[in-house]
């Protein structure tokens, strides 16, 4: 009887662990950048691997950033936030989702309920941007980018019309 009780407890415990682990990776990411507060970098919501289903820009800040001095971390985070806030309205206009993460892995949803893993650990800098369009290869922008450089990269990757397009101006009429 004692062995049967232990087996039952082990089976129930294993099933609940599988359910919890499976649910963390099976939920489609619905948390956007605008909905995030400036909380703890160990926030479990940010540590959960994202499942990307559409055109997305992911702002990542990994645990490896802790190897930088506090001043360097603060400066990098300020520049990352500034550039991100500047591009957010353009992304929204083009229906490109902007999400933050502290997780070193991201999943891209593929047809037939398959997923492709993208690992962010091991890139040049433990912070930056990941540009994802399911069906295409991703682009990792590790490190700090100015808002203009970042916008150029996003326009090129997602094939957006350039904001500084010289053909947008009408012809000049001289008399």
mmCIF file of the C-alpha atoms, coordinates in Angstrom:
data_MODEL
# 
_entry.id   MODEL 
# 
loop_
_atom_site.group_PDB 
_atom_site.id 
_atom_site.type_symbol 
_atom_site.label_atom_id 
_atom_site.label_alt_id 
_atom_site.label_comp_id 
_atom_site.label_asym_id 
_atom_site.label_entity_id 
_atom_site.label_seq_id 
_atom_site.pdbx_PDB_ins_code 
_atom_site.Cartn_x 
_atom_site.Cartn_y 
_atom_site.Cartn_z 
_atom_site.occupancy 
_atom_site.B_iso_or_equiv 
_atom_site.pdbx_formal_charge 
_atom_site.auth_seq_id 
_atom_site.auth_comp_id 
_atom_site.auth_asym_id 
_atom_site.auth_atom_id 
_atom_site.pdbx_PDB_model_num 
ATOM 1   C CA . UNK A 1 1   ? 0.000  0.000  0.000   1.00 0.00 ? 1   UNK A CA 1 
ATOM 2   C CA . UNK A 1 2   ? 2.813  2.398  0.867   1.00 0.00 ? 2   UNK A CA 1 
ATOM 3   C CA . UNK A 1 3   ? 4.525  1.794  -2.506  1.00 0.00 ? 3   UNK A CA 1 
ATOM 4   C CA . UNK A 1 4   ? 1.237  2.369  -4.351  1.00 0.00 ? 4   UNK A CA 1 
ATOM 5   C CA . UNK A 1 5   ? 0.740  5.654  -2.495  1.00 0.00 ? 5   UNK A CA 1 
ATOM 6   C CA . UNK A 1 6   ? 4.253  6.825  -3.415  1.00 0.00 ? 6   UNK A CA 1 
ATOM 7   C CA . UNK A 1 7   ? 3.703  5.864  -7.062  1.00 0.00 ? 7   UNK A CA 1 
ATOM 8   C CA . UNK A 1 8   ? 0.388  7.764  -7.132  1.00 0.00 ? 8   UNK A CA 1 
ATOM 9   C CA . UNK A 1 9   ? 1.986  10.847 -5.599  1.00 0.00 ? 9   UNK A CA 1 
ATOM 10  C CA . UNK A 1 10  ? 4.879  10.681 -8.077  1.00 0.00 ? 10  UNK A CA 1 
ATOM 11  C CA . UNK A 1 11  ? 2.506  10.336 -11.029 1.00 0.00 ? 11  UNK A CA 1 
ATOM 12  C CA . UNK A 1 12  ? 0.321  13.226 -9.890  1.00 0.00 ? 12  UNK A CA 1 
ATOM 13  C CA . UNK A 1 13  ? 3.354  15.389 -9.146  1.00 0.00 ? 13  UNK A CA 1 
ATOM 14  C CA . UNK A 1 14  ? 4.926  14.596 -12.522 1.00 0.00 ? 14  UNK A CA 1 
ATOM 15  C CA . UNK A 1 15  ? 1.679  15.323 -14.345 1.00 0.00 ? 15  UNK A CA 1 
ATOM 16  C CA . UNK A 1 16  ? 1.305  18.692 -12.650 1.00 0.00 ? 16  UNK A CA 1 
ATOM 17  C CA . UNK A 1 17  ? 4.925  19.618 -13.475 1.00 0.00 ? 17  UNK A CA 1 
ATOM 18  C CA . UNK A 1 18  ? 4.398  18.672 -17.119 1.00 0.00 ? 18  UNK A CA 1 
ATOM 19  C CA . UNK A 1 19  ? 1.193  20.681 -17.247 1.00 0.00 ? 19  UNK A CA 1 
ATOM 20  C CA . UNK A 1 20  ? 2.819  23.753 -15.741 1.00 0.00 ? 20  UNK A CA 1 
ATOM 21  C CA . UNK A 1 21  ? 5.916  23.511 -17.919 1.00 0.00 ? 21  UNK A CA 1 
ATOM 22  C CA . UNK A 1 22  ? 3.850  22.824 -21.038 1.00 0.00 ? 22  UNK A CA 1 
ATOM 23  C CA . UNK A 1 23  ? 1.550  25.767 -20.374 1.00 0.00 ? 23  UNK A CA 1 
ATOM 24  C CA . UNK A 1 24  ? 4.451  28.176 -20.017 1.00 0.00 ? 24  UNK A CA 1 
ATOM 25  C CA . UNK A 1 25  ? 5.639  27.298 -23.512 1.00 0.00 ? 25  UNK A CA 1 
ATOM 26  C CA . UNK A 1 26  ? 2.263  26.761 -25.142 1.00 0.00 ? 26  UNK A CA 1 
ATOM 27  C CA . UNK A 1 27  ? 0.715  30.167 -24.566 1.00 0.00 ? 27  UNK A CA 1 
ATOM 28  C CA . UNK A 1 28  ? 0.989  32.635 -27.395 1.00 0.00 ? 28  UNK A CA 1 
ATOM 29  C CA . UNK A 1 29  ? 2.643  35.836 -26.274 1.00 0.00 ? 29  UNK A CA 1 
ATOM 30  C CA . UNK A 1 30  ? 0.085  38.554 -25.698 1.00 0.00 ? 30  UNK A CA 1 
ATOM 31  C CA . UNK A 1 31  ? 2.069  40.836 -23.396 1.00 0.00 ? 31  UNK A CA 1 
ATOM 32  C CA . UNK A 1 32  ? 3.164  43.989 -25.179 1.00 0.00 ? 32  UNK A CA 1 
ATOM 33  C CA . UNK A 1 33  ? 5.874  46.526 -24.384 1.00 0.00 ? 33  UNK A CA 1 
ATOM 34  C CA . UNK A 1 34  ? 3.358  49.232 -23.504 1.00 0.00 ? 34  UNK A CA 1 
ATOM 35  C CA . UNK A 1 35  ? 1.735  46.959 -20.913 1.00 0.00 ? 35  UNK A CA 1 
ATOM 36  C CA . UNK A 1 36  ? 4.992  46.378 -19.023 1.00 0.00 ? 36  UNK A CA 1 
ATOM 37  C CA . UNK A 1 37  ? 5.929  48.347 -15.961 1.00 0.00 ? 37  UNK A CA 1 
ATOM 38  C CA . UNK A 1 38  ? 9.504  48.987 -14.937 1.00 0.00 ? 38  UNK A CA 1 
ATOM 39  C CA . UNK A 1 39  ? 9.703  46.119 -12.506 1.00 0.00 ? 39  UNK A CA 1 
ATOM 40  C CA . UNK A 1 40  ? 12.374 43.745 -11.332 1.00 0.00 ? 40  UNK A CA 1 
ATOM 41  C CA . UNK A 1 41  ? 14.564 42.237 -14.076 1.00 0.00 ? 41  UNK A CA 1 
ATOM 42  C CA . UNK A 1 42  ? 13.884 38.833 -12.528 1.00 0.00 ? 42  UNK A CA 1 
ATOM 43  C CA . UNK A 1 43  ? 10.130 39.220 -13.159 1.00 0.00 ? 43  UNK A CA 1 
ATOM 44  C CA . UNK A 1 44  ? 8.856  35.755 -14.034 1.00 0.00 ? 44  UNK A CA 1 
ATOM 45  C CA . UNK A 1 45  ? 6.652  37.167 -16.807 1.00 0.00 ? 45  UNK A CA 1 
ATOM 46  C CA . UNK A 1 46  ? 9.714  38.486 -18.604 1.00 0.00 ? 46  UNK A CA 1 
ATOM 47  C CA . UNK A 1 47  ? 11.670 35.262 -18.036 1.00 0.00 ? 47  UNK A CA 1 
ATOM 48  C CA . UNK A 1 48  ? 9.028  33.106 -19.742 1.00 0.00 ? 48  UNK A CA 1 
ATOM 49  C CA . UNK A 1 49  ? 10.117 32.292 -23.310 1.00 0.00 ? 49  UNK A CA 1 
ATOM 50  C CA . UNK A 1 50  ? 8.015  34.152 -25.884 1.00 0.00 ? 50  UNK A CA 1 
ATOM 51  C CA . UNK A 1 51  ? 6.040  32.409 -28.613 1.00 0.00 ? 51  UNK A CA 1 
ATOM 52  C CA . UNK A 1 52  ? 5.952  34.718 -31.613 1.00 0.00 ? 52  UNK A CA 1 
ATOM 53  C CA . UNK A 1 53  ? 3.130  34.356 -34.129 1.00 0.00 ? 53  UNK A CA 1 
ATOM 54  C CA . UNK A 1 54  ? 3.429  37.553 -36.170 1.00 0.00 ? 54  UNK A CA 1 
ATOM 55  C CA . UNK A 1 55  ? 5.691  40.431 -37.115 1.00 0.00 ? 55  UNK A CA 1 
ATOM 56  C CA . UNK A 1 56  ? 7.485  41.344 -33.891 1.00 0.00 ? 56  UNK A CA 1 
ATOM 57  C CA . UNK A 1 57  ? 10.350 43.397 -32.504 1.00 0.00 ? 57  UNK A CA 1 
ATOM 58  C CA . UNK A 1 58  ? 11.620 41.934 -29.250 1.00 0.00 ? 58  UNK A CA 1 
ATOM 59  C CA . UNK A 1 59  ? 13.632 44.098 -26.864 1.00 0.00 ? 59  UNK A CA 1 
ATOM 60  C CA . UNK A 1 60  ? 15.871 41.790 -24.856 1.00 0.00 ? 60  UNK A CA 1 
ATOM 61  C CA . UNK A 1 61  ? 17.936 42.317 -21.725 1.00 0.00 ? 61  UNK A CA 1 
ATOM 62  C CA . UNK A 1 62  ? 19.613 39.108 -20.571 1.00 0.00 ? 62  UNK A CA 1 
ATOM 63  C CA . UNK A 1 63  ? 21.156 38.169 -17.241 1.00 0.00 ? 63  UNK A CA 1 
ATOM 64  C CA . UNK A 1 64  ? 24.630 38.491 -18.815 1.00 0.00 ? 64  UNK A CA 1 
ATOM 65  C CA . UNK A 1 65  ? 24.226 42.273 -18.636 1.00 0.00 ? 65  UNK A CA 1 
ATOM 66  C CA . UNK A 1 66  ? 25.016 41.911 -14.933 1.00 0.00 ? 66  UNK A CA 1 
ATOM 67  C CA . UNK A 1 67  ? 28.688 41.562 -15.908 1.00 0.00 ? 67  UNK A CA 1 
ATOM 68  C CA . UNK A 1 68  ? 28.757 45.250 -16.884 1.00 0.00 ? 68  UNK A CA 1 
ATOM 69  C CA . UNK A 1 69  ? 29.367 47.901 -14.252 1.00 0.00 ? 69  UNK A CA 1 
ATOM 70  C CA . UNK A 1 70  ? 26.298 49.535 -12.722 1.00 0.00 ? 70  UNK A CA 1 
ATOM 71  C CA . UNK A 1 71  ? 27.010 52.791 -14.596 1.00 0.00 ? 71  UNK A CA 1 
ATOM 72  C CA . UNK A 1 72  ? 27.382 50.984 -17.934 1.00 0.00 ? 72  UNK A CA 1 
ATOM 73  C CA . UNK A 1 73  ? 24.169 49.032 -17.297 1.00 0.00 ? 73  UNK A CA 1 
ATOM 74  C CA . UNK A 1 74  ? 22.248 52.201 -16.486 1.00 0.00 ? 74  UNK A CA 1 
ATOM 75  C CA . UNK A 1 75  ? 23.565 54.003 -19.573 1.00 0.00 ? 75  UNK A CA 1 
ATOM 76  C CA . UNK A 1 76  ? 22.806 51.049 -21.861 1.00 0.00 ? 76  UNK A CA 1 
ATOM 77  C CA . UNK A 1 77  ? 19.317 50.647 -20.423 1.00 0.00 ? 77  UNK A CA 1 
ATOM 78  C CA . UNK A 1 78  ? 18.579 54.366 -20.823 1.00 0.00 ? 78  UNK A CA 1 
ATOM 79  C CA . UNK A 1 79  ? 19.700 54.312 -24.470 1.00 0.00 ? 79  UNK A CA 1 
ATOM 80  C CA . UNK A 1 80  ? 17.783 51.100 -25.150 1.00 0.00 ? 80  UNK A CA 1 
ATOM 81  C CA . UNK A 1 81  ? 14.609 52.551 -23.621 1.00 0.00 ? 81  UNK A CA 1 
ATOM 82  C CA . UNK A 1 82  ? 14.999 55.867 -25.476 1.00 0.00 ? 82  UNK A CA 1 
ATOM 83  C CA . UNK A 1 83  ? 15.368 54.213 -28.886 1.00 0.00 ? 83  UNK A CA 1 
ATOM 84  C CA . UNK A 1 84  ? 12.534 51.787 -28.131 1.00 0.00 ? 84  UNK A CA 1 
ATOM 85  C CA . UNK A 1 85  ? 10.145 54.567 -27.134 1.00 0.00 ? 85  UNK A CA 1 
ATOM 86  C CA . UNK A 1 86  ? 10.997 56.487 -30.315 1.00 0.00 ? 86  UNK A CA 1 
ATOM 87  C CA . UNK A 1 87  ? 10.220 53.539 -32.639 1.00 0.00 ? 87  UNK A CA 1 
ATOM 88  C CA . UNK A 1 88  ? 7.099  52.303 -30.814 1.00 0.00 ? 88  UNK A CA 1 
ATOM 89  C CA . UNK A 1 89  ? 4.603  54.566 -32.648 1.00 0.00 ? 89  UNK A CA 1 
ATOM 90  C CA . UNK A 1 90  ? 5.951  53.538 -36.061 1.00 0.00 ? 90  UNK A CA 1 
ATOM 91  C CA . UNK A 1 91  ? 5.746  49.860 -35.146 1.00 0.00 ? 91  UNK A CA 1 
ATOM 92  C CA . UNK A 1 92  ? 2.154  50.315 -33.989 1.00 0.00 ? 92  UNK A CA 1 
ATOM 93  C CA . UNK A 1 93  ? 1.209  52.044 -37.271 1.00 0.00 ? 93  UNK A CA 1 
ATOM 94  C CA . UNK A 1 94  ? 2.543  49.058 -39.225 1.00 0.00 ? 94  UNK A CA 1 
ATOM 95  C CA . UNK A 1 95  ? 0.980  46.419 -36.935 1.00 0.00 ? 95  UNK A CA 1 
ATOM 96  C CA . UNK A 1 96  ? 4.336  45.189 -35.672 1.00 0.00 ? 96  UNK A CA 1 
ATOM 97  C CA . UNK A 1 97  ? 4.229  43.979 -32.086 1.00 0.00 ? 97  UNK A CA 1 
ATOM 98  C CA . UNK A 1 98  ? 6.840  45.251 -29.626 1.00 0.00 ? 98  UNK A CA 1 
ATOM 99  C CA . UNK A 1 99  ? 7.562  42.970 -26.659 1.00 0.00 ? 99  UNK A CA 1 
ATOM 100 C CA . UNK A 1 100 ? 10.230 42.890 -23.939 1.00 0.00 ? 100 UNK A CA 1 
ATOM 101 C CA . UNK A 1 101 ? 11.967 39.784 -22.629 1.00 0.00 ? 101 UNK A CA 1 
ATOM 102 C CA . UNK A 1 102 ? 14.654 38.715 -20.196 1.00 0.00 ? 102 UNK A CA 1 
ATOM 103 C CA . UNK A 1 103 ? 14.524 35.132 -21.478 1.00 0.00 ? 103 UNK A CA 1 
ATOM 104 C CA . UNK A 1 104 ? 17.442 33.842 -23.522 1.00 0.00 ? 104 UNK A CA 1 
ATOM 105 C CA . UNK A 1 105 ? 15.123 31.881 -25.797 1.00 0.00 ? 105 UNK A CA 1 
ATOM 106 C CA . UNK A 1 106 ? 12.266 32.785 -28.119 1.00 0.00 ? 106 UNK A CA 1 
ATOM 107 C CA . UNK A 1 107 ? 10.007 30.455 -30.070 1.00 0.00 ? 107 UNK A CA 1 
ATOM 108 C CA . UNK A 1 108 ? 8.595  31.276 -33.492 1.00 0.00 ? 108 UNK A CA 1 
ATOM 109 C CA . UNK A 1 109 ? 5.297  29.564 -34.286 1.00 0.00 ? 109 UNK A CA 1 
ATOM 110 C CA . UNK A 1 110 ? 5.409  27.599 -37.533 1.00 0.00 ? 110 UNK A CA 1 
ATOM 111 C CA . UNK A 1 111 ? 2.661  25.829 -39.480 1.00 0.00 ? 111 UNK A CA 1 
ATOM 112 C CA . UNK A 1 112 ? 1.401  22.456 -38.199 1.00 0.00 ? 112 UNK A CA 1 
ATOM 113 C CA . UNK A 1 113 ? 1.817  23.478 -34.545 1.00 0.00 ? 113 UNK A CA 1 
ATOM 114 C CA . UNK A 1 114 ? 5.627  23.394 -34.814 1.00 0.00 ? 114 UNK A CA 1 
ATOM 115 C CA . UNK A 1 115 ? 8.017  25.910 -33.236 1.00 0.00 ? 115 UNK A CA 1 
ATOM 116 C CA . UNK A 1 116 ? 11.498 27.119 -34.075 1.00 0.00 ? 116 UNK A CA 1 
ATOM 117 C CA . UNK A 1 117 ? 13.840 28.029 -31.213 1.00 0.00 ? 117 UNK A CA 1 
ATOM 118 C CA . UNK A 1 118 ? 15.937 31.205 -31.325 1.00 0.00 ? 118 UNK A CA 1 
ATOM 119 C CA . UNK A 1 119 ? 18.653 31.420 -28.670 1.00 0.00 ? 119 UNK A CA 1 
ATOM 120 C CA . UNK A 1 120 ? 19.771 34.903 -27.633 1.00 0.00 ? 120 UNK A CA 1 
ATOM 121 C CA . UNK A 1 121 ? 22.521 33.812 -25.270 1.00 0.00 ? 121 UNK A CA 1 
ATOM 122 C CA . UNK A 1 122 ? 25.940 34.026 -26.856 1.00 0.00 ? 122 UNK A CA 1 
ATOM 123 C CA . UNK A 1 123 ? 25.306 37.129 -28.970 1.00 0.00 ? 123 UNK A CA 1 
ATOM 124 C CA . UNK A 1 124 ? 27.852 39.965 -28.825 1.00 0.00 ? 124 UNK A CA 1 
ATOM 125 C CA . UNK A 1 125 ? 25.922 41.938 -26.192 1.00 0.00 ? 125 UNK A CA 1 
ATOM 126 C CA . UNK A 1 126 ? 23.339 40.638 -23.688 1.00 0.00 ? 126 UNK A CA 1 
ATOM 127 C CA . UNK A 1 127 ? 20.847 43.320 -24.742 1.00 0.00 ? 127 UNK A CA 1 
ATOM 128 C CA . UNK A 1 128 ? 19.388 44.583 -27.973 1.00 0.00 ? 128 UNK A CA 1 
ATOM 129 C CA . UNK A 1 129 ? 16.623 43.760 -30.418 1.00 0.00 ? 129 UNK A CA 1 
ATOM 130 C CA . UNK A 1 130 ? 15.381 40.685 -32.224 1.00 0.00 ? 130 UNK A CA 1 
ATOM 131 C CA . UNK A 1 131 ? 13.383 41.253 -35.421 1.00 0.00 ? 131 UNK A CA 1 
ATOM 132 C CA . UNK A 1 132 ? 11.072 38.367 -36.277 1.00 0.00 ? 132 UNK A CA 1 
ATOM 133 C CA . UNK A 1 133 ? 8.697  37.726 -39.136 1.00 0.00 ? 133 UNK A CA 1 
ATOM 134 C CA . UNK A 1 134 ? 7.474  34.109 -39.113 1.00 0.00 ? 134 UNK A CA 1 
ATOM 135 C CA . UNK A 1 135 ? 8.442  32.420 -42.357 1.00 0.00 ? 135 UNK A CA 1 
ATOM 136 C CA . UNK A 1 136 ? 11.647 34.492 -42.659 1.00 0.00 ? 136 UNK A CA 1 
ATOM 137 C CA . UNK A 1 137 ? 14.994 34.318 -40.945 1.00 0.00 ? 137 UNK A CA 1 
ATOM 138 C CA . UNK A 1 138 ? 15.288 36.506 -37.866 1.00 0.00 ? 138 UNK A CA 1 
ATOM 139 C CA . UNK A 1 139 ? 17.689 39.418 -37.406 1.00 0.00 ? 139 UNK A CA 1 
ATOM 140 C CA . UNK A 1 140 ? 19.499 39.979 -34.108 1.00 0.00 ? 140 UNK A CA 1 
ATOM 141 C CA . UNK A 1 141 ? 20.588 43.541 -33.375 1.00 0.00 ? 141 UNK A CA 1 
ATOM 142 C CA . UNK A 1 142 ? 22.797 43.108 -30.320 1.00 0.00 ? 142 UNK A CA 1 
ATOM 143 C CA . UNK A 1 143 ? 23.947 46.175 -28.442 1.00 0.00 ? 143 UNK A CA 1 
ATOM 144 C CA . UNK A 1 144 ? 22.854 49.786 -28.549 1.00 0.00 ? 144 UNK A CA 1 
ATOM 145 C CA . UNK A 1 145 ? 21.414 51.409 -31.664 1.00 0.00 ? 145 UNK A CA 1 
ATOM 146 C CA . UNK A 1 146 ? 20.363 55.020 -32.071 1.00 0.00 ? 146 UNK A CA 1 
ATOM 147 C CA . UNK A 1 147 ? 16.706 55.447 -32.934 1.00 0.00 ? 147 UNK A CA 1 
ATOM 148 C CA . UNK A 1 148 ? 17.653 56.363 -36.538 1.00 0.00 ? 148 UNK A CA 1 
ATOM 149 C CA . UNK A 1 149 ? 19.885 53.296 -36.946 1.00 0.00 ? 149 UNK A CA 1 
ATOM 150 C CA . UNK A 1 150 ? 17.240 51.093 -35.389 1.00 0.00 ? 150 UNK A CA 1 
ATOM 151 C CA . UNK A 1 151 ? 14.524 52.512 -37.640 1.00 0.00 ? 151 UNK A CA 1 
ATOM 152 C CA . UNK A 1 152 ? 16.722 51.903 -40.715 1.00 0.00 ? 152 UNK A CA 1 
ATOM 153 C CA . UNK A 1 153 ? 17.181 48.261 -39.672 1.00 0.00 ? 153 UNK A CA 1 
ATOM 154 C CA . UNK A 1 154 ? 13.453 47.805 -39.034 1.00 0.00 ? 154 UNK A CA 1 
ATOM 155 C CA . UNK A 1 155 ? 12.477 49.447 -42.335 1.00 0.00 ? 155 UNK A CA 1 
ATOM 156 C CA . UNK A 1 156 ? 14.881 47.181 -44.230 1.00 0.00 ? 156 UNK A CA 1 
ATOM 157 C CA . UNK A 1 157 ? 13.890 43.962 -42.419 1.00 0.00 ? 157 UNK A CA 1 
ATOM 158 C CA . UNK A 1 158 ? 10.109 44.448 -42.566 1.00 0.00 ? 158 UNK A CA 1 
ATOM 159 C CA . UNK A 1 159 ? 10.289 46.186 -45.978 1.00 0.00 ? 159 UNK A CA 1 
ATOM 160 C CA . UNK A 1 160 ? 8.571  49.315 -44.699 1.00 0.00 ? 160 UNK A CA 1 
ATOM 161 C CA . UNK A 1 161 ? 8.497  52.512 -46.719 1.00 0.00 ? 161 UNK A CA 1 
ATOM 162 C CA . UNK A 1 162 ? 11.357 54.764 -45.653 1.00 0.00 ? 162 UNK A CA 1 
ATOM 163 C CA . UNK A 1 163 ? 10.304 57.724 -43.528 1.00 0.00 ? 163 UNK A CA 1 
ATOM 164 C CA . UNK A 1 164 ? 12.783 59.937 -45.355 1.00 0.00 ? 164 UNK A CA 1 
ATOM 165 C CA . UNK A 1 165 ? 11.641 58.849 -48.814 1.00 0.00 ? 165 UNK A CA 1 
ATOM 166 C CA . UNK A 1 166 ? 12.444 61.682 -51.226 1.00 0.00 ? 166 UNK A CA 1 
ATOM 167 C CA . UNK A 1 167 ? 9.714  60.552 -53.643 1.00 0.00 ? 167 UNK A CA 1 
ATOM 168 C CA . UNK A 1 168 ? 7.034  61.451 -51.098 1.00 0.00 ? 168 UNK A CA 1 
ATOM 169 C CA . UNK A 1 169 ? 7.398  65.166 -51.864 1.00 0.00 ? 169 UNK A CA 1 
ATOM 170 C CA . UNK A 1 170 ? 5.481  66.520 -54.800 1.00 0.00 ? 170 UNK A CA 1 
ATOM 171 C CA . UNK A 1 171 ? 7.225  67.965 -57.831 1.00 0.00 ? 171 UNK A CA 1 
ATOM 172 C CA . UNK A 1 172 ? 8.560  71.478 -57.482 1.00 0.00 ? 172 UNK A CA 1 
ATOM 173 C CA . UNK A 1 173 ? 7.013  73.929 -59.930 1.00 0.00 ? 173 UNK A CA 1 
ATOM 174 C CA . UNK A 1 174 ? 9.060  76.926 -60.916 1.00 0.00 ? 174 UNK A CA 1 
ATOM 175 C CA . UNK A 1 175 ? 7.729  79.916 -62.803 1.00 0.00 ? 175 UNK A CA 1 
# 
